[in-house]
Amino acid sequence: MAIYLSVKAGTGNDPELSKALQESEAEINPDVKEYADLMKKLLGTLIAQSCEMAALIYQNYCVERKSIGEISKVFNVDEESIQLMAQYYDKKVGLQS
């Protein structure tokens, strides 16, 4: 049984599509499900690590006023990555190095 679905471009959340997929009796390939689950975990981990790094940079750079070099050595992160985040905070918070 073929299902014809029209998906609106750019919405990313089509209730008709979700409903049709849930009502279909098609089986999900276990490999595809495992891949999707692993991608969810990976993205969740990356988002959590990004938030943690942003908090560490904010605490050390904005609050404690440590240099980019100090932060880089303490957390073993390259200075370019620290510099990128520091520039963001300089612009948003109005700090001057």
Secondary structure, 3 states (H helix, E strand, C coil): CCCCCCCCCCCCCCHHHHHHHHHCCCCCCHHHHHHHHHHHHHHHHHHHHHHHHHHHHHHHHHHCCCCHHHHHHHHCCCHHHHHHHHHHHHHHHCCCC
